Amino acid sequence: NDDSVETYIGKFKRICDDLSAIEKSVDEGAQVYWLLQGLGEGYEAFIASMLQPPTLPYEE
């Protein structure tokens, strides 16, 4: 992906909005997943951390 992150996110949001306008909306979880998948290799560590399930707090 050669776009800046800002440009990429803007295009992605427009696509999601267009799908919603024709009543083919994508749920928020899927949007996050596909947005992250399109970021590219430079964001691999960020993507991996965002796709990890949350850790539960430890209580004694």
N, C-alpha and C positions, 0 to 999 in steps of 0.2 A: 504494500500500500504506500504510494508516494505522497498522499495527502498529509497535511498537518493533522494532528489529533483533533484540533478544533474543527477543521473542515470535514474530516471523516465523521465525527459525532453529529455535525449538522446534517450531513447527507443521510446518515443512519436515521436520525430523528424524522426527517422528511419522509423517508420510506415508511417508517412505522406510522406516521400520521396519515399518509396516503392509504395504507392498508386499512387503518381504522375508518377512514372516510368511506371505504367501500365495504364496510362491515366484515373485514377479514383481519381484525386486530390480533396482535401477537401478545401473549401474556407477558407480564413484566419480567419474570424469571427467564423466559426464553429471549427476551430483548437483551437482557444483561449478558447472557451466555453468548449470543451472536455478536454483540458489540465487542466483547472481549476477544472473541476468536478472530476478529478482523483487525486487531491492533498491530499485529506483526511481531517478528522475532525480538525486536528491541524491548518489548514489554512482557517477555515470557515470565519473569519473576513476579511481576505485578499480577499477571493473569492467573498464575498458579496460586498466588496467595488469595486472590478474590474468589477462586473456585473451590477453595478448601471449605469444608463444613466448619461452622464456628465451634470453638472449643468451649466445653462446659466449665464453669468455675468449680474449683475444688473446695469443698467444705468439710471440715473435720467434725 
